[in-house]
Amino acid sequence: MSGSVVLQVLDLVGIFVFGITGALVGVRKKLDVFGILVLALVTGLGGGFIRDVLLGATPPTALRDWRYLVVPVVAGLLTFFLHPRIGRVERMVNVFDAAGLALFCVTGALTAIDYDLSPLPAALIGTIAGIGGGVIRDVLSGRVPVVLRSEIYATPAFLGAGIVVVAAAFGYHALWVPIAAAVACFAIRLIAIRRGWNAPLPRNP
């Protein structure tokens, strides 16, 4: 399987799982089917849109390939009809959000490398791609974006993207590199949620 095909598959899987998070938030907010589909679309495609615009890849991939529009719609409809009970929704949002974060930070970094960006900018592009869809989802649903809270969120994305770009800088382009990077990001994000790890907050005056 060629590198471009692997990148596209990871991208579509990331869109699907992020689309599920958007739809689950819509379920939690008691939105109708249209609102749920809107959240699925913007969550699934938001990070990729930002990534492509920053890289000058216009029009964005989602507007050039019909599959990128169909995948989040399918994710939204599946969630609408098959969503778990409301009491479990928030936990499922966190799990799928961690998976989407992991996949998008990796695909964002890989795409930036394809555009010949140096390691640090490529890692930043990967991080922005990972957090972008979740930020848009939270703003539209009236939630404070996770990345602006004290939770550990952007750090795992930067780590995952960093693993990819450092490996590429040393000439390692094997399939296991992005897989290992995604697993590391996913695991750290879930552990941070479970253990309540937070970034430092300002001291009270």
N, C-alpha and C positions, 0 to 999 in steps of 0.2 A: 504494500500500500504506500503510495507516494506521500511526501510531506504535505502537499497541498490538500490531498484528500483527507488525511488525518486531521489537519487544521479545520477543514470544513465540517467534518463529523463532530469534532469537539465543540465547534462553534454552535452547531445546531442542537447538540445535547444541552449545552449551556443555556441556550435560548429557551429550550423546553422546560428545564427545571426552574429557571428564573420566571418563566411564564406561569408556572404553577404557584410560585410564591406570590406573584401579583394577584392571581385569581383567589388564593386563600385569604389574602388580606381583604379582597373585595367581599368574600363570603363573611369574614369576621365583621366587616362594616355593614353587612346586610344590604349590599348593592344589588341591583337587578342584573340580568344577564349581560346587558350592554356595558354597564359599569365594570363588571368583572372582566369582560373581554378587553376593555380599554386598559385596565391595570395589567392584564396579562401581556398585552402588546407592548406597552411602554416599559414594563419591567424587563421583558425578554429582549427588546431591541435597543433600549436606551444606551446601555454601555457600549454596544457595537456602533451605534450612530456617533457617539462622542469620539470613540476610537478612530473611526474612519475620517471624520471631519478634521481631527487633529493631525492625522497623517496625510491629509489632502487626497484621500481616496473617495472622490465624489463622482457621481452620486454614491451614497453609502451602499454597501453590499445588500442590505435588506431591501433596497429599492431596485436592485438589478437581478435578484434571484427570488422567484416566487416562493420558494421553500421557506425563506426566512420570514415571510409574512404568514404562511400557513401554519408553521410549527407552533407559535405562541397562541394562535386561535384554537388549534386543537388542544393545547394544554389548558386553555381557559375553559373550553367546553367540557373536557373530561373532569376538570375540577368542579365545575358547576353542577354536573350530574352525579359525581361520585365522591364529593368532598366528605371528609370524616365529620364526626359530631363537633359542634362548635367548641366544646371544652378542650379538644385536642388540636385545634387549628393553629394556635400560636406556636406550639411545639413543632408542628410540621412545617410552619413557615421558617423557623430557625434552621431546621435540617436542610430543607431545599434551598434556602438562601445561602447556607454554607457551601452547598454543592455548586450552585451557580457562581458564587464568588470564586471558588477554586477553579472552575473551568474557564471563566472569563479572564481571570488574571493571567492564566497560562496562554490562552489564545490571543489575548491582547499583546502580550510580550512577544509571542512568536510572529504576529503580524508586524509589529514594530521592527523586529529583527529583519524581516523580509524587506522592509523599507530602509534598511541600512542605518538605523539609528544606533548610536553608541549605547553601552550597557545601562547607564543610569536613566537617560530618557526613555529607553525601551521598558525598563522596569516601572517607571512612572506611568507610561501609557497602559501597561498591563494592570496596574493598580486602579487607575481611573476607569478602565473598561470593566473591572470587577465590581467597583462600587457604584458606577453610574446609574444602572437600572434600578438598584435598590433605593438610591436617593430620590429619583423621580417618582417611584412607587410610593414612598413614604410621604413626600410632599403632597402628591395628589390625594392621598387617603387621609391627610390631616394628622400624620404622625411626625414626631421629630425624627429626622433621618438617623439611622443607626450609627453612621459614621460621625455624627456630631455629638453623640452621647459618650459616656465614659467607657463604653464597651470596647473590647479589643476587636476591631473589625478591619480597618485598613492595613494594619500591621501584617496579618496572615497573608493578605493579598500581595503586599509588597514582597514578602518573603517568597511566596510561590513564584511571582514574576522574576524575582532576583535569581532564584535557582536556575530558571530557564536561560536568562541572559548570561549569567556567569558560565554555565555549561557551554553555551554557544560561543562565548569569547574564547574558551579553551578548545573549541573544535568538536565538542560532543553534541551530536544531533540525533542520537538514538531515540527511539520511541519511548523508552523507559524514563527519559528525563522529564518531559512534560507530565507524564503519569505520576512520577514521584513528586513533582512540584505541586500538582493538584491535590494529591493525597496529603501532603504536608500542610497545605493551606486549610483544607477541609478539617483535618484532625485538630489543628491548633484552634480553629474557630469554634469547633464543638466543645473542646476541652475548656476554652475560655468561658463559654456559656455555662457549662456544667459547674465549673468551679467559681464562677462569678468574678473572673479576672477583669479588672478595669484599668484604664489609663489614669494617671494621677490627676486629681482635681485640685483647684486652687484652695488654699486654706481660708477658713472663715476669718474675717477681720475681727 
